[in-house]
């Protein structure tokens, strides 16, 4: 059986002020869960472990165009983004918390539209060029972005590991339900300390 930690990269999903900050987020429940679960600090610690071993750290962020080109109100998230003009390129909304980086060697993958990190980005190409075989997921949310990211990663042949204590959903109940009913079928769900202990050195 292939080692699920072979050639890993840490992929941090949508950890941005406009999503995490209680006063800015379009989902107050998600922002509250992020704070309650302390995911930023644990994700920062896990990112340091990856960097110390010479392993890739990738930040997947949303940066909508100022003219909103390519955005459609064909989902609740799309409609809310259009109405609130949130996560627009060049605004404080899109900033990554300083604890997380990005550090000079990190990769930042930005998308202007869509709801998952592989859509319309160079994420897959960048991972393959780094020789990545396993994506370790952290960030938000376990409602939409992370299950979507896990699905697309599996479709592309990657192993997927979810750092459970580095993730959050819009509520504790939603988080648990998504892990049990969807993400658990796609990814190995593991605490971040266990992941750090298994990491190879590049």
C-alpha positions as a LaTeX table, in Angstrom:
\begin{tabular}{lrrr}
\hline
Residue & $x$ (\AA) & $y$ (\AA) & $z$ (\AA) \\
\hline
Unk1 & 0.00 & 0.00 & 0.00 \\
Unk2 & 1.31 & 3.47 & $-0.90$ \\
Unk3 & 2.40 & 5.65 & 2.00 \\
Unk4 & $-0.36$ & 8.31 & 2.39 \\
Unk5 & 2.31 & 10.81 & 3.49 \\
Unk6 & 4.46 & 10.38 & 0.38 \\
Unk7 & 5.74 & 13.72 & $-1.01$ \\
Unk8 & 3.26 & 15.89 & 0.91 \\
Unk9 & 2.33 & 19.55 & 0.59 \\
Unk10 & 0.30 & 21.58 & 3.06 \\
Unk11 & $-2.61$ & 23.26 & 1.27 \\
Unk12 & $-4.25$ & 26.00 & 3.35 \\
Unk13 & $-7.71$ & 26.90 & 2.08 \\
Unk14 & $-9.20$ & 30.40 & 2.20 \\
Unk15 & $-7.57$ & 31.62 & 5.40 \\
Unk16 & $-8.17$ & 35.31 & 4.71 \\
Unk17 & $-9.35$ & 38.25 & 6.80 \\
Unk18 & $-12.61$ & 38.55 & 4.83 \\
Unk19 & $-13.53$ & 35.00 & 5.80 \\
Unk20 & $-11.95$ & 34.54 & 9.23 \\
Unk21 & $-12.51$ & 37.95 & 10.85 \\
Unk22 & $-15.86$ & 38.17 & 12.74 \\
Unk23 & $-16.46$ & 41.75 & 11.61 \\
Unk24 & $-15.80$ & 41.04 & 7.94 \\
Unk25 & $-16.89$ & 37.47 & 7.25 \\
Unk26 & $-20.09$ & 36.80 & 5.30 \\
Unk27 & $-20.51$ & 33.79 & 7.61 \\
Unk28 & $-20.50$ & 34.81 & 11.26 \\
Unk29 & $-20.88$ & 31.16 & 12.27 \\
Unk30 & $-17.72$ & 30.19 & 10.40 \\
Unk31 & $-15.71$ & 33.05 & 11.91 \\
Unk32 & $-16.89$ & 32.03 & 15.38 \\
Unk33 & $-15.91$ & 28.41 & 14.81 \\
Unk34 & $-12.47$ & 29.42 & 13.51 \\
Unk35 & $-11.86$ & 31.41 & 16.70 \\
Unk36 & $-13.33$ & 28.78 & 19.02 \\
Unk37 & $-11.29$ & 25.96 & 17.47 \\
Unk38 & $-8.07$ & 28.00 & 17.32 \\
Unk39 & $-7.28$ & 26.78 & 13.83 \\
Unk40 & $-5.02$ & 29.67 & 12.79 \\
Unk41 & $-2.45$ & 28.98 & 15.50 \\
Unk42 & $-2.41$ & 25.23 & 14.89 \\
Unk43 & $-2.22$ & 25.70 & 11.12 \\
Unk44 & 0.70 & 28.10 & 11.57 \\
Unk45 & 2.49 & 25.49 & 13.69 \\
Unk46 & 1.89 & 22.81 & 11.07 \\
Unk47 & 3.11 & 25.13 & 8.30 \\
Unk48 & 6.36 & 25.68 & 10.23 \\
Unk49 & 6.86 & 21.91 & 10.40 \\
Unk50 & 6.43 & 21.64 & 6.62 \\
Unk51 & 8.84 & 24.51 & 5.95 \\
Unk52 & 11.43 & 23.12 & 8.38 \\
Unk53 & 11.44 & 19.88 & 6.37 \\
Unk54 & 11.70 & 21.63 & 3.02 \\
Unk55 & 8.11 & 20.67 & 2.09 \\
Unk56 & 5.72 & 22.93 & 0.14 \\
Unk57 & 3.20 & 25.20 & 1.83 \\
Unk58 & 0.44 & 26.45 & $-0.45$ \\
Unk59 & $-2.10$ & 29.20 & 0.31 \\
Unk60 & $-5.29$ & 28.96 & $-1.76$ \\
Unk61 & $-7.07$ & 32.31 & $-1.70$ \\
Unk62 & $-9.98$ & 34.11 & $-3.32$ \\
Unk63 & $-9.35$ & 37.44 & $-5.05$ \\
Unk64 & $-12.38$ & 38.58 & $-7.02$ \\
Unk65 & $-11.76$ & 41.04 & $-9.83$ \\
Unk66 & $-12.71$ & 44.64 & $-9.06$ \\
Unk67 & $-15.14$ & 44.61 & $-12.02$ \\
Unk68 & $-16.60$ & 41.27 & $-10.76$ \\
Unk69 & $-16.04$ & 39.68 & $-14.17$ \\
Unk70 & $-16.65$ & 35.95 & $-14.14$ \\
Unk71 & $-18.81$ & 36.05 & $-11.02$ \\
Unk72 & $-22.37$ & 34.75 & $-11.18$ \\
Unk73 & $-25.26$ & 34.72 & $-8.68$ \\
Unk74 & $-25.83$ & 31.02 & $-9.38$ \\
Unk75 & $-25.25$ & 30.00 & $-5.75$ \\
Unk76 & $-25.76$ & 31.56 & $-2.33$ \\
Unk77 & $-22.01$ & 32.16 & $-2.05$ \\
Unk78 & $-21.85$ & 33.76 & $-5.49$ \\
Unk79 & $-24.84$ & 36.00 & $-4.81$ \\
Unk80 & $-23.42$ & 37.11 & $-1.45$ \\
Unk81 & $-20.00$ & 37.87 & $-2.95$ \\
Unk82 & $-21.58$ & 39.99 & $-5.66$ \\
Unk83 & $-23.84$ & 41.86 & $-3.24$ \\
Unk84 & $-21.21$ & 42.56 & $-0.59$ \\
Unk85 & $-18.25$ & 42.97 & $-2.98$ \\
Unk86 & $-16.25$ & 40.92 & $-0.50$ \\
Unk87 & $-12.79$ & 39.44 & $-1.13$ \\
Unk88 & $-11.99$ & 41.92 & $-3.90$ \\
Unk89 & $-8.39$ & 42.06 & $-5.10$ \\
Unk90 & $-6.38$ & 44.80 & $-3.42$ \\
Unk91 & $-8.62$ & 45.08 & $-0.34$ \\
Unk92 & $-7.82$ & 44.03 & 3.26 \\
Unk93 & $-10.40$ & 41.23 & 2.88 \\
Unk94 & $-8.00$ & 39.09 & 0.84 \\
Unk95 & $-5.06$ & 39.33 & 3.26 \\
Unk96 & $-3.68$ & 36.15 & 4.82 \\
Unk97 & $-3.21$ & 36.33 & 8.63 \\
Unk98 & 0.40 & 37.21 & 9.38 \\
Unk99 & 0.83 & 34.09 & 11.53 \\
Unk100 & 0.32 & 31.95 & 8.44 \\
Unk101 & 2.56 & 33.86 & 6.07 \\
Unk102 & 3.03 & 33.67 & 3.24 \\
Unk103 & 6.73 & 33.08 & 3.77 \\
Unk104 & 9.07 & 33.72 & 0.80 \\
Unk105 & 9.17 & 30.06 & $-0.21$ \\
Unk106 & 5.41 & 29.52 & 0.02 \\
Unk107 & 3.15 & 29.21 & $-3.02$ \\
Unk108 & 0.05 & 31.41 & $-3.33$ \\
Unk109 & $-2.69$ & 30.14 & $-5.65$ \\
Unk110 & $-5.37$ & 32.73 & $-6.32$ \\
Unk111 & $-8.73$ & 32.38 & $-8.00$ \\
Unk112 & $-11.17$ & 35.07 & $-9.12$ \\
Unk113 & $-14.24$ & 32.87 & $-9.51$ \\
Unk114 & $-15.66$ & 29.47 & $-8.64$ \\
Unk115 & $-15.93$ & 27.79 & $-5.24$ \\
Unk116 & $-12.98$ & 25.38 & $-5.16$ \\
Unk117 & $-9.21$ & 25.85 & $-5.27$ \\
Unk118 & $-8.43$ & 23.86 & $-8.42$ \\
Unk119 & $-10.97$ & 25.73 & $-10.56$ \\
Unk120 & $-9.38$ & 28.24 & $-12.93$ \\
Unk121 & $-5.98$ & 28.18 & $-11.18$ \\
Unk122 & $-2.50$ & 26.73 & $-11.65$ \\
Unk123 & $-2.72$ & 24.77 & $-8.38$ \\
Unk124 & $-2.50$ & 21.32 & $-9.99$ \\
Unk125 & 0.45 & 22.32 & $-12.17$ \\
Unk126 & 2.32 & 23.87 & $-9.24$ \\
Unk127 & 1.81 & 20.77 & $-7.09$ \\
Unk128 & 2.99 & 18.44 & $-9.85$ \\
Unk129 & 6.04 & 20.60 & $-10.58$ \\
Unk130 & 6.94 & 20.29 & $-6.88$ \\
Unk131 & 6.60 & 16.50 & $-7.10$ \\
Unk132 & 3.67 & 16.44 & $-4.67$ \\
Unk133 & 1.79 & 13.16 & $-4.23$ \\
Unk134 & $-0.18$ & 13.94 & $-1.04$ \\
Unk135 & $-2.14$ & 17.08 & $-0.19$ \\
Unk136 & $-2.62$ & 17.83 & 3.49 \\
Unk137 & $-5.62$ & 20.12 & 3.84 \\
Unk138 & $-6.12$ & 22.86 & 6.42 \\
Unk139 & $-8.30$ & 25.97 & 6.63 \\
Unk140 & $-11.93$ & 26.54 & 5.75 \\
Unk141 & $-14.51$ & 25.47 & 5.27 \\
Unk142 & $-15.53$ & 21.89 & 5.84 \\
Unk143 & $-18.93$ & 22.86 & 4.42 \\
Unk144 & $-17.86$ & 23.67 & 0.84 \\
Unk145 & $-14.26$ & 24.49 & $-0.06$ \\
Unk146 & $-12.50$ & 21.59 & 1.67 \\
Unk147 & $-14.78$ & 18.76 & 0.48 \\
Unk148 & $-14.60$ & 20.28 & $-3.00$ \\
Unk149 & $-10.82$ & 20.49 & $-2.82$ \\
Unk150 & $-10.58$ & 16.90 & $-1.54$ \\
Unk151 & $-12.83$ & 15.62 & $-4.33$ \\
Unk152 & $-10.85$ & 17.37 & $-7.04$ \\
Unk153 & $-7.53$ & 16.23 & $-5.55$ \\
Unk154 & $-8.68$ & 12.60 & $-5.49$ \\
Unk155 & $-9.86$ & 12.93 & $-9.11$ \\
Unk156 & $-6.36$ & 14.10 & $-10.03$ \\
Unk157 & $-4.69$ & 11.14 & $-8.34$ \\
Unk158 & $-3.44$ & 12.74 & $-5.12$ \\
Unk159 & $-3.67$ & 11.19 & $-1.68$ \\
Unk160 & $-5.57$ & 13.49 & 0.68 \\
Unk161 & $-5.08$ & 14.00 & 4.41 \\
Unk162 & $-7.24$ & 16.41 & 6.41 \\
Unk163 & $-5.63$ & 18.07 & 9.43 \\
Unk164 & $-8.89$ & 17.99 & 11.38 \\
Unk165 & $-7.92$ & 20.37 & 14.18 \\
Unk166 & $-6.74$ & 22.91 & 11.58 \\
Unk167 & $-10.18$ & 23.13 & 9.93 \\
Unk168 & $-13.64$ & 24.51 & 10.72 \\
Unk169 & $-17.16$ & 24.68 & 9.36 \\
Unk170 & $-20.08$ & 27.01 & 9.95 \\
Unk171 & $-21.03$ & 25.10 & 13.09 \\
Unk172 & $-19.70$ & 22.22 & 15.15 \\
Unk173 & $-22.62$ & 20.10 & 13.92 \\
Unk174 & $-21.99$ & 20.89 & 10.25 \\
Unk175 & $-18.28$ & 20.18 & 10.66 \\
Unk176 & $-18.90$ & 16.78 & 12.25 \\
Unk177 & $-21.55$ & 15.83 & 9.69 \\
Unk178 & $-19.36$ & 16.69 & 6.70 \\
Unk179 & $-16.41$ & 14.76 & 8.10 \\
Unk180 & $-18.54$ & 11.70 & 8.80 \\
Unk181 & $-20.65$ & 11.72 & 5.65 \\
Unk182 & $-18.40$ & 13.11 & 2.92 \\
Unk183 & $-14.80$ & 14.06 & 3.69 \\
Unk184 & $-14.14$ & 10.81 & 5.53 \\
Unk185 & $-14.79$ & 8.93 & 2.30 \\
Unk186 & $-12.13$ & 10.97 & 0.48 \\
Unk187 & $-9.43$ & 11.80 & 2.98 \\
Unk188 & $-7.53$ & 10.40 & 5.94 \\
Unk189 & $-8.73$ & 12.53 & 8.88 \\
Unk190 & $-5.86$ & 13.10 & 11.31 \\
Unk191 & $-4.80$ & 15.51 & 14.10 \\
Unk192 & $-2.08$ & 17.95 & 13.09 \\
Unk193 & 0.39 & 16.64 & 15.69 \\
Unk194 & 0.19 & 13.16 & 14.17 \\
Unk195 & 0.73 & 14.61 & 10.70 \\
Unk196 & 3.79 & 16.54 & 11.86 \\
Unk197 & 5.24 & 13.36 & 13.36 \\
Unk198 & 4.90 & 11.52 & 10.03 \\
Unk199 & 6.37 & 14.16 & 7.74 \\
Unk200 & 9.42 & 13.17 & 5.70 \\
Unk201 & 12.35 & 15.46 & 5.01 \\
Unk202 & 12.78 & 16.54 & 1.41 \\
\hline
\end{tabular}
